[in-house]
Amino acid sequence: MIITQSPASRLASHAILTTGAIVMVFPFLWMLLASLTPQSEIFSGSLLPVPTLSGAIDNYGNALSAIPLLRFMGNGIVVCFAILVLQIAVAIPCGYALAKLSFPGRPILLGAVLVGLLVPVQIPTIPIYIALAKSGLLNSYAALVLPWIISVFAIFLFRQFFVTFPDEVLDAARLDGFSELSIAWRIMLPAAWPAVASFSIFSLVAHWNDLYWPLVVTTNPDMMTPSLGIAYFRQAGEGAGNVGALMAGGVLVTAPLVGLFLLMQKHFIRGLVLVRH
């Protein structure tokens, strides 16, 4: 049954969506304009700061020179992509097994995955921290990456996607001599690119913006990730108290995520739709 909206209802829907969009975009717009405005004029009384060329040069120059921001962003790229690759390497065979293979204990394992979705990340922090400290891995890429290589969200997402995959194709592959692991990597993975794209955005955004875990395992500025680097800049860097420079740092740290989403938004939406069905 097709439900048609009246013009008044459609207008009200658009008004609500437009208002919500403005409310969500306004903080980012203010951050961008403040990053282009001299420090002395950011809080001059107007709702939106008025950008100037000199303000932009001062703020972005300060953000790039007061702290090793590019180093922080490089650390973020290494950590995020290492986590993403390892998460997919674990989640693809696990999701395939839970979706398509019959073995004792499968319902229990699936239930454990669902329970894992409900456990806050703060719960296992202390035992993981102690294990990393005793292994001498604090202040290293390993400390930032290893705790995240098993993602129950990724396993559940790929399992939901693989459930809809035709069994006839898998049976034909088995007749051709494919092992179950070969089926997972050579047949299921290429078919799951929309789900991979969707999960990649979730994972990259979550770990690029993560402040909690880097704050726990990192005290060396050379190993800080972007979010922790901005917090370090605010509290201890030469730009402490310089709102314009802080906003410039925020723009530089946020820009890669915005670009990534704009580049992959079509695959992201398609992946979510396919998983939903």
C-alpha positions, 0 to 999 in steps of 0.5 A: 500500500502506497501512502501519499502525504498531503502538501501540508504534511510534506512541508512540515516534514521538510521544515523539521528536517531542515531545522534539524540539519541547521542545528547539527551543521551550525557547530561545524560552521562556527568551528570553520569560521572561527578557524579563519578569524583572528583570536581577538575578534572571535567573540566580538559579539556577532553570532558568527565570526567574520573570517579574515585572511590574516586570521586564517594564516595565524590560526592554521600556522599556529595549529601546525607549528605549536604541536605535531598535528601532522604526526598525530594525524599520521598516527591516526591513519596507521592505527585506524587502517590497521584496526580496520584490516584486522577487524575485517580479517577476523569478521569475514570468516566468523560472519560466514561461519555463523551465517552458513555453516552448521556446527555444535554451539553455533546458537551459543556463539551467535548469542555471545556476539549479541551479548558482546554488542551490549558490553561497554568498552570501559568494562574490560579496560583494566584487565587489558591495560594490565596485560599490555603493561606487563607485556611492555606494549604501552605507548606503542601502536600495538597497544592502540590496535590489538584490543580492537581487532575483534569487533562483534559489531562487524561479525554481526553485520557480516553475518546479517549480510551473508544470511541472504547470500544464495546457498546454491552458489556455495554448494556449486563452489564446494562441488568445484573443490573450494574449501570453506575458507576459500569460499569466505575470502574468494566468494563471500568477500567480493559479494560483501563490498557494500557491507565492507564499505559501511563497516569501514566508515563506522570503524574509521570514524569511531577510532579516529575520534576515539579519545578514551583508549588512547588516553588510557594507553598513551602518554608519549606525545609521539604516539598520540592520535588526532583526538588526543592530540587536540586535547593535548593542544588545548591543555598543554600545547602553546595554543592553549587558550587560543580558540582560533588555533584550536578550531583550526586544529579541529577543522584539519582533524575533521576534514579527512572524515568528511571527505571519506564520507562524501567519497563513500556515501553511496556505498555506505547507504547501499550497504546499510540497505542490503544488510537491513533486507 
